[in-house]
Every structure is written in C-alpha cells, then in structure tokens.
C-alpha cells in the first residue's frame, strides 16, 4: 500500500512539473527563451528542436535573438516559429532571427488567462486519472474493507493537496499575466 501511495505521489509531482513547463510557454509580454521550447524545425527532413540548431538569447526585455549554428537553416527556423502560432512574427537579417514580443493587449491577456485555466484543468484531470489508477491498484491488493478505505482516503488527501498546488500556481500565473 505504501508503495502505491509513493508511486501515486511521484506521478502527481510529475503532473505538477509538466504544468509548470506548460505555464512557462504562456508568455507574459516579456521575452523568454522557454517560449520556443516546443518549436520543432524541419532540418534536412527531420523535426529538430530549435535549441539544437541555434543559440537563443534575450538582447532586450521584449526581444529574442536566435542565431543558427548553420546559416542554411535560417529560413526553416523562421518558418517553424511562424507556424508554431506563438503570436509573434519572426524577422531575420541574413544571420540572426529576431522576435519582437509585442506588449499584451487586455483582450490578449484575458485570452492567455483562459488558456492557462485550461492547462490547469488538464492537470487536474491528469490527477484524477492518477487517483483512479491508484484506487484500482489498492483494490487489487485484496485488503480488508477498512484498509482499502484508508488507502483510498490517503489517495484522496493527496488529490486535495495537489489540486491546491495547481490552484496556487494558476493564481500566480493569472496575476503575472494581468500585471502590466
């Protein structure tokens, strides 16, 4: 039973980490190299992470600079960023791709908050699935009814704890997005 609870908590922790990673991709009007983490560039026919093809830096608060190791993939990088639908338009000067992060409008902020809420809800669904798996594992142990009930209650306590963590992270991200 302790083993099941331990594995359940580890899975819940990884759900929280995944949520944090997804939150970093939701930008708050500032340049952040992490916003390009999910961008895959078609490089010689193989989808390749942009970080493997270029150096990404932040020369100014609202600007990203992407300098490819191989200049021939400059247009492929630009195309991949454009197709990633990040809400930014890449430009290049023949050597470097620049992304200027526009200041967020009120509507865009609300849109991003909605997106963040959806991500938080997905994380909660993930937690519920983990709980369901844990409860099935507990039932398969063929314990007494009382022990089974205690195990399920412990899993439920974990759910409450991790749902609260998600809610706190959501509040922080919302505040970050709505702050000018």
N, C-alpha and C positions, 0 to 999 in steps of 0.2 A: 504494500500500500504506500509506504514512504517513497519507494522508487517511482511509483506512478505520479505521486504529488510532485516529486522533484522534476521529473521529465515534463510534467504539465507546466510547472513554473518556468522552466527553461524555454519551452515553446512560447509562452506568453511574453517572456522577456524579448525573444527574437521578434515577436509581432510588434512590440513597442519600438524596437530598434528600426524595423522596417518602416514604421510610421514616421519616425524621426527623419529617416533618409528621404522619404517622400515629401515631408514638410520642407526640407531644405531646397527641394526643386521648385517650390512655390515661392516666387520671388517677392520681395517687399519693396521694390523700387531701387534697390541697391545692386551693384554688380557683385556676383558671387560665382566663382568658377564651378561650384557644385551644380549650378543650374544646367550645365552641359553634360552632367554625368550620364544621362540616358541617351545621349545623341550618338548614333552609330553612323559612321561614314563608309560609303561603298568604296573600298580601296582595293584595286585590282580584283574586283568581283567578290570580295569578302567583306561582310559588315564588320567594321573595326571600331572600337571605342575611340572617341575623339582624343582622349587623353594619351592614347598610344601613338597618335600621329602628330601631336603638336604640343607646344608649351602654352599653357593658358595663364595669363597674368591679368592683374587689375591695375592699369596705369592711373585711373581716376575712379572716384566713387561710383560713377554711373557708366563706366566703360570697361569692356573686356577686350583683351588682345589675344588672338590665337595665332601663334607663329608655327607653321608646319615645319617638320624636320625635312620633308620632301616638298619642294615648291609645286611639283606637278599635281599634288592633291589639293591645292588651294581652292579650286572651284568646287571640288567634291565636298570639301568641308563646308564651304558657303552654302551649297545646296542642301546638305544634311541639316544644318542649323535652321535654314528656312523651312524645310519640310517637317522639322520637329515641332513646329507650331508653338514656339515659346513666347510668342507675342513680341518678338524683336526682329529687326531686319539686319542681316549681316552685310557689311561692305568690305571690300578689300582694296589695297593699294599696290597689288602685284607681289607683295611679300608677306603681308600680315592681314588677317581678317579681323576687322573691328566690329564690335557690337556695342551700340549706344543704347543704354537702358533708359527708356522714356519714363518720366515721372508718372506715377499712377493716378488715374482719374478716380473720382469717387465711385463711379459705376464699375470700373475695373477692380477696385479694392473689394467691393461687395461681391463681385464675381469670384475673386480669389478666396474670399471668406467662405463662400458657398462650396468651392472646390475643396477647401481644407476640411470643411464639415463632412463632405462625402468621404474623404480619406479617413477621417476619424471613425465614421460609421463602418467603413470596410474593416478597419482594425478591430472594432467591437464584434463584428460578425466573425472575424477570424478567432477572436477569443471564445465566442460561443461554440464554434466548431471544435476548438481545443477542449472546452469543457465537456462537450458531448463525447468526444473520444475518451477522455479521462473517465467519465462515468461508465462507459461501456467496458473499459479495462477493469474498473473496480467491480462491476457486476460479474465479469468473467472469473474473478478470483474465488468465487463461491464462498464468500464470508457469511457470517451470521447477518441477519437483517439489520441489527443495531450497528455493527461495524461498517456495513455498507452505507448506512445512513450517515454515519460520522464522516466517512470518506467523502461522500457527495457534498456534505456541508463544508468540508475543508476546501473542496474544489470551488464551491460557490463563494467562499470567502476570498479565494484568490481572484475570482472573476470580479468581485466588487472592488478589490484593491487595484487591479489593473485597469478597470473601467475608469476609476478615479484618476489614475495616472494619465489616461488618454484624455479625459475631460480637462485636466490641468494643462496638458500640452496644447490642447485645442484653444483654451482661453489665452495662453501666452502667444500663440501664433496669430490668433484673431487680433489681439492687442497690437502686435507687431505690424500686421497688415493695415490696420486702421489708423496707426500713428503716422502723421505727416512728417 
